[in-house]
Amino acid sequence: MDYVYRFPVVKGVQACSDYYIAMVPLKMLEKLFPSDDEFVLPEYRAQRRLNCSRIPVISKYMLDNRDSYVFSALAASIDGEFKYEPNPKNKETGMLEISMSSRMLINDGQHRKSAILEAIKEDPTLGDETISIVFYADKGLSRSQQMFTDLNKNAVKTSNSISELYDSRDNLAVVTRTVVNAIDFYNTYTDKEKDILGKYSSSLFTLNTFYSANKTIIGRSNAEEYGDFLVQYWSLVAKYMRPWVELQNREITKVDLRENYIATQSIVIQAFGRVGNYFCLSDVDMEETLKKIETINWSRNAACWKMRAIGKNGRIITNKKAGMLIANYIKQHIGIPLSQEELQAEKDLEMII
């Protein structure tokens, strides 16, 4: 071989083939993986086209969390000459020599690589830090394309709820967890891992539903300043939402609540997000106003929900407009004025009922 890259590696075996894991300085990524196939037709590439809009997001994450960022390993194929020299005392460790004339292709992690290079431009000290790379022998375009498919199709995206449960950097996620944990009813009936509840789930809500509603109420900025307000607001909603109270008093069952009322639907919680935003921005007696929701008929069959929450087919409407229309009804019932946009939505509704 001619001039070579030399990396200390750990050797492993998958599908009867050797592979190697190396710790590579971030500043070397540009030399190892030049972007020269970006505009090649997809059938002649072994990965998706780079989505440039993702790069600044990942780069910002890295720079904003300089002391705590974390990246998983890149996966790459070596198209060309390489040699593994095992350690005499341990054959599973050694030196991997890769010819500089070899071509190395990223099978998984191209966006991470590009984002890292962008971050290094702003903070050159990152260049000496490392990322793990799993090197495979290149066995042709077809095999590289299959590797890309296998690495990506079996990956499961985490639910929004569990991300918000674990995320300590997102202040809104932290505040939402605090609010849910502080109120017994929500803590008991909120699934903190799933985004979609099964028909027979013991939970009634998801953490992501409250996260989205809280974002409507207070936005993202300075979320920690609104923690007490949100606890008070959601406590009052639970206190005066009659079907929820009846469930706690064992006057109805969870099955009854799900099948005969709209009170646990995500779109209703989103509507309460719009209502909560009014209280966040207005100086009114919140409990005196919210106690009026006690007299709202939350039955699915109630005429007031026709084409607001229940469509012509009898199913729940889940679009953004439905959230506004449900919130409009709540606001009107408890004496909150509607905005011009909300008044227009009411006029539009009258034309289709």
C-alpha atoms as one frame of an Amber mdcrd trajectory, in Angstrom:
protein
   0.000   0.000   0.000   1.001   3.625  -0.476   0.648   6.249   2.267  -1.904
   5.136   4.809  -4.209   6.269   7.583  -3.492   4.307  10.771  -6.135   3.875
  13.465  -6.094   1.877  16.690  -9.203  -0.289  16.448 -11.223  -3.045  18.034
 -12.075  -5.881  15.629 -15.449  -7.584  15.643 -17.388 -10.052  13.490 -20.897
  -9.702  12.053 -22.448 -12.004   9.448 -19.130 -13.857   9.144 -17.329 -10.640
   8.130 -14.821  -8.583  10.076 -15.464  -4.969  10.982 -13.414  -2.436  12.927
 -14.250   0.315  15.421 -11.935   3.328  15.576 -11.888   6.588  17.531 -11.289
   9.303  14.928 -10.525  13.000  15.577 -13.399  15.148  14.339 -11.071  17.291
  12.242 -10.198  14.232  10.132 -13.754  13.659   8.919 -13.424  16.082   6.017
 -10.352  14.256   4.670 -11.787  10.809   5.190 -15.229  11.505   3.721 -15.171
  14.159   0.989 -18.671  14.946  -0.322 -18.304  14.186  -3.998 -21.445  12.179
  -4.826 -24.128  14.620  -3.692 -25.634  15.074  -7.144 -25.240  11.517  -8.420
 -28.513   9.843  -9.379 -30.022   7.963  -6.412 -29.603   4.539  -8.018 -25.842
   5.167  -8.170 -25.580   6.401  -4.575 -25.456   4.358  -1.386 -27.264   6.888
   0.802 -29.933   9.561   0.712 -29.184  13.034  -0.579 -27.983  15.371   2.135
 -30.807  17.411   3.666 -29.024  20.715   4.201 -31.729  22.073   6.511 -30.808
  19.463   9.138 -27.149  20.446   9.326 -27.440  23.807  11.181 -29.893  22.228
  13.661 -27.448  19.453  14.570 -24.503  21.847  14.545 -26.319  24.245  16.883
 -27.104  21.360  19.234 -23.388  20.564  19.377 -22.292  24.159  19.970 -25.039
  24.936  22.492 -24.143  21.847  24.495 -20.393  22.057  24.191 -19.783  20.171
  27.428 -22.526  17.564  27.130 -23.284  16.801  23.458 -23.281  13.157  22.407
 -23.190  11.473  18.992 -23.567   7.825  18.088 -21.022   6.107  15.841 -20.749
   6.665  12.105 -20.792   3.613   9.844 -18.522   3.569   6.782 -17.379   1.251
   4.013 -13.771   1.107   2.774 -13.535   0.865  -1.003  -9.869   0.079  -1.568
  -6.860  -1.381   0.172  -6.661  -1.749   3.924  -4.868  -4.038   6.342  -5.447
  -5.041   9.928  -2.430  -5.702  12.171  -3.544  -7.474  15.350  -2.029  -6.836
  18.734   0.173  -9.853  19.568  -1.349 -10.024  23.048  -4.978  -9.556  21.953
  -6.079 -10.334  18.410  -9.325  -8.402  18.866  -7.386  -5.121  19.082  -4.789
  -3.752  16.712  -3.989  -1.178  14.030  -6.082  -0.640  10.916  -4.110   0.731
   7.974  -6.168   2.247   5.162  -4.612   3.339   1.902  -5.027   7.058   1.254
  -6.072   6.175  -2.281  -9.014   4.187  -0.910 -12.457   5.722  -0.989 -14.493
   5.699   2.206 -18.243   6.010   2.057 -20.524   6.859   4.984 -23.370   4.350
   5.211 -24.943   5.957   8.244 -24.273   9.400   9.739 -23.724  11.753   6.813
 -25.738  14.538   8.466 -23.814  14.172  11.718 -20.558  14.371   9.776 -21.545
  17.526   7.908 -22.887  19.174  11.062 -19.682  18.396  12.954 -17.609  20.049
  10.225 -19.826  23.144  10.395 -19.468  23.268  14.176 -15.675  23.019  13.941
 -15.659  26.172  11.792 -17.180  28.068  14.724 -15.280  26.269  17.467 -11.973
  24.812  16.205 -11.272  23.248  19.619 -13.825  20.585  18.696 -11.421  19.242
  16.086  -9.352  17.301  18.595 -12.343  15.520  20.080 -13.288  12.141  18.669
 -16.180  10.134  17.287 -16.352   6.383  16.860 -16.490   5.028  13.326 -17.424
   1.470  12.433 -15.478   0.477   9.304 -16.676  -2.285   6.990 -15.082  -3.660
   3.855 -16.824  -2.288   0.775 -18.434  -5.107  -1.191 -19.870  -3.074  -4.016
 -22.643  -0.536  -4.529 -25.443  -3.050  -4.104 -24.118  -4.167  -0.721 -23.565
  -0.547   0.421 -27.117   0.361  -0.548 -28.387  -2.648   1.383 -26.319  -1.611
   4.402 -27.871   1.859   4.301 -31.334   0.321   4.125 -30.678  -2.142   6.952
 -29.154   0.497   9.238 -32.037   2.910   8.757 -35.177   0.821   8.317 -34.706
  -0.975  11.628 -34.151   2.230  13.580 -37.180   3.178  15.683 -37.772   6.862
  16.333 -38.371   7.570  19.979 -41.813   8.857  20.898 -42.208  12.556  21.593
 -43.481  11.692  25.067 -40.398   9.772  26.137 -38.132  12.427  24.619 -39.926
  15.047  26.701 -39.705  12.794  29.751 -35.918  12.529  29.489 -34.991  15.924
  28.012 -33.421  18.178  30.642 -32.362  20.872  28.153 -35.869  21.762  26.985
 -37.304  23.993  29.721 -40.841  23.459  28.466 -40.394  19.677  28.738 -39.045
  20.079  32.287 -41.963  22.316  33.294 -44.523  19.987  31.679 -43.147  17.012
  33.605 -43.275  19.036  36.803 -46.894  20.058  36.199 -48.067  16.527  35.399
 -46.245  15.070  38.398 -47.645  17.745  40.711 -51.311  17.005  39.983 -52.493
  13.556  41.071 -55.150  13.151  38.376 -52.749  13.807  35.494 -49.917  11.875
  37.104 -52.200   8.863  37.454 -53.653   8.921  33.949 -50.803  10.268  31.784
 -48.649   7.873  29.769 -45.139   9.308  29.843 -43.714   7.018  27.185 -46.214
   6.590  24.341 -47.657   9.132  21.917 -50.605   6.950  20.907 -52.731   5.132
  23.452 -54.281   1.757  22.819 -57.999   1.166  23.182 -57.509  -0.601  26.496
 -54.740   1.600  27.861 -54.916   2.386  31.569 -53.926   5.963  30.686 -56.114
   8.741  29.299 -53.500  11.250  28.134 -49.931  11.363  26.845 -47.138  13.585
  28.109 -46.733  14.978  24.603 -50.365  16.149  24.601 -49.721  18.363  27.624
 -46.370  19.482  26.232 -48.088  20.694  23.050 -50.874  22.385  25.021 -48.368
  24.133  27.299 -46.484  25.372  24.258 -49.727  26.987  23.104 -50.257  28.521
  26.542 -46.836  30.010  27.229 -44.644  29.421  24.199 -41.083  28.148  24.663
 -39.285  31.142  26.147 -38.760  31.367  29.926 -40.992  28.354  30.493 -39.679
  27.907  34.023 -41.237  31.239  35.023 -44.717  29.872  34.340 -44.483  26.640
  36.329 -46.722  27.796  39.189 -49.233  29.291  36.767 -49.471  26.050  34.796
 -49.923  23.956  37.928 -52.747  26.272  39.021 -54.370  26.297  35.581 -54.360
  22.550  34.990 -55.426  21.898  38.598 -58.505  24.043  38.040 -59.310  22.322
  34.746 -59.167  18.945  36.512 -61.221  20.281  39.422 -64.100  21.493  37.262
 -64.079  18.983  34.383 -67.139  17.012  35.473 -66.461  13.705  33.629 -62.968
  13.578  35.154 -64.405  14.194  38.609 -66.996  11.471  38.038 -64.220   9.056
  37.076 -62.307   9.843  40.262 -65.503   9.353  42.277 -66.068   6.035  40.464
 -69.379   7.212  39.085 -68.236   6.293  35.568 -65.520   3.998  34.235 -62.604
   4.765  31.927 -64.394   2.861  29.175 -67.477   5.085  29.622 -65.291   8.170
  29.622 -63.518   7.207  26.410 -66.575   6.000  24.515 -69.233   8.495  25.578
 -67.350  11.741  26.180 -64.812  13.877  24.331 -63.176  15.069  27.554 -60.003
  12.977  27.210 -59.393  13.586  23.507 -56.052  15.150  22.646 -57.750  17.834
  20.564 -59.724  18.910  23.666 -56.503  19.259  25.665 -55.112  21.334  22.792
 -58.241  23.488  22.971 -57.577  24.055  26.661 -54.140  25.211  25.571 -55.794
  28.051  23.668 -58.004  28.838  26.654 -54.993  28.796  28.952 -53.180  31.274
  26.743 -55.957  33.797  27.436 -55.450  33.482  31.198 -51.690  33.683  30.736
 -52.068  37.050  29.001 -55.010  38.451  31.001 -55.493  39.573  34.568 -58.761
  37.852  35.480 -59.986  35.655  38.303 -59.015  32.289  36.826 -60.906  30.028
  39.221 -64.082  32.107  39.138 -64.035  31.899  35.342 -62.924  28.299  34.914
 -65.455  26.886  37.379 -68.067  27.476  34.655 -66.674  24.570  32.610 -68.417
  22.388  35.200 -71.683  22.975  33.349 -70.383  22.116  29.873 -71.890  18.972
  28.358 -68.875  16.885  27.273 -70.974  14.064  25.840 -70.028  13.011  22.314
 -73.702  13.268  21.375 -74.099  16.865  22.547 -75.230  19.118  19.692 -72.630
  21.739  20.606 -69.797  19.501  19.377 -71.245  18.829  15.937 -68.597  19.813
  13.352 -66.458  21.265  16.159 -65.210  18.043  17.657 -67.374  15.421  15.934
 -67.502  15.124  12.158 -70.366  13.989   9.956 -69.048  10.429  10.169 -69.282
  10.499  13.960 -65.534  10.512  14.457 -63.388  12.952  16.381 -61.985  15.810
  14.270 -58.305  16.283  15.051 -57.168  19.188  12.883 -56.025  22.599  14.085
 -59.354  24.194  13.150 -61.181  21.778  15.456 -58.911  22.813  18.309 -59.877
  26.430  17.734 -63.600  25.683  17.462 -63.630  23.606  20.647 -61.732  26.374
  22.434 -64.226  28.904  21.064 -67.115  27.030  22.629 -65.337  26.774  25.968
 -64.482  30.486  25.881 -68.015  31.512  25.016 -69.445  29.283  27.716 -67.232
  30.727  30.453 -67.371  34.313  29.219 -64.048  34.829  27.482 -64.056  37.117
  24.410 -63.074  35.685  21.026 -60.399  37.123  18.761 -61.191  38.245  15.209
 -59.762  34.981  13.869 -61.936  33.000  16.245 -65.044  35.014  15.392 -64.413
  34.327  11.714 -64.096  30.619  12.456 -67.519  30.748  14.111 -69.041  32.411
  11.040 -67.486  29.757   8.819 -68.914  27.039  11.068 -72.431  28.473  10.841
 -72.293  28.127   7.067 -71.612  24.380   7.151 -73.906  23.288   9.983
